[in-house]
Amino acid sequence: MNTDNLLQLFQNGFRVAIGSATQLAETLQNPQTTTETWNRLTQNPTQFAQDLAEKGAKTEQEARQAVDRLWQQQNPSEVTITTTATAVTPDAQAELQDLMAQLKALRSEIAQLRQQRQA
């Protein structure tokens, strides 16, 4: 299994767990939604899991933003750096392409070593 796929699997599982916890909290706050939630789960479990993953991703993003705000309040002297897309100089572009080529070569070498180890 590819390590990227494994990482995505764990990340998706984490988000489904966070989404489940969020859904449970919402259901406890509004018990009338219990039947609706149960129906969604039993009618289309795959879609329900995808919905939970999306809810988990949104909750994760909101939590990160909340932590960032708290961190800024605790450390007002620190400056938050926001990155935006900007024009890249030719030298930086060439260096980036060189690094990408090196990364591609390393990935290829790792794949070859894994195949040799499995053989």
Secondary structure by P-SEA (a helix, b strand, c coil): ccaaaaaaaaaaaaaaaaaaaaaaaaaaacccaaaaaaaaaaacaaaaaaaaaaaaaaaaaaaaaaaaaaaaaacccbbbbbbccccccaaaaaaaaaaaaaaaaaaaaaaaaaaaaac
